[in-house]
């Protein structure tokens, strides 16, 4: 049986999206990893399932390229809002994830704004393996300094460096991701300032690798920059695939605004992929 999917991206962070609201499709971790493979599958950073929710407009199930599960994904949330808007006049939706509810609103410009909720900065909320000051973690041997850590529903560390493009982000990021300090692994951001309240960001995403954009990583970078008094609570974050506008509001919630694009639609034979 052939199964439809939608290939989408948010600022270059790309997804294969499947609709499971009527019935489950059997998207196991192994199958999701095969679908995400850029040579033998559809190819994507994450495989996304839209599932039914009794408390929101839909539930978003996120699987990384290696098949592991992620708690939240800002870029994917914007994409799901675009799909939920098909065939109706609604422009605002609430999307449930394992880490909570993400309200999303489609703007007149076509961009989507998502309320990513309030960041968590206690060591056990991120989580870390032991109590530490999350504003400046002790640097590992090959780390480019002391990063700040925060949870945006998923764990992040941000390194503030002179030039994010000059680093071997893949080598450093892969090592930091699996450091014993992070029992659930961690997303690794490398940020350098371009102008007042404008940041350049590259992100190594756990379970996926370097991506062209990371929505929750952009939120984490602005939150951590503000916590360190490096910039204000509103900033633009420039990534390889595009720019996101981040606003850490006075009420503690982080708003993220950016594009969401349908690249193409197709069908695949799911049974051709291992379960």
Buried (B, 14 or more C-beta within 10 A) or exposed (E): EEBEBBBBBBBBBBBBBBBBEEEEBEBBBEBBBBBBBEEEBBBBBBBBBBBEBEEBBBBBBBBBBEBBEBBBBBBBBBBBBBBBBEEEEEBEBBBBBBBBBBBBBBEEEEBBBBBBBBBBBEBEBBBBBEEBEBBBBEEBEEBBEBBBBBBBBBBBBBBBBEEBEEBEBEEBBBBBBEBEBBEBBBBBBBBBBBEEBEBBBBBBBBBBBBBBBBBBBBBBBBBBBBBEEBBEBBBBBBBBBBBBBBBBEEEEBBBBBBBBBBEEEEEBEBEEBEE
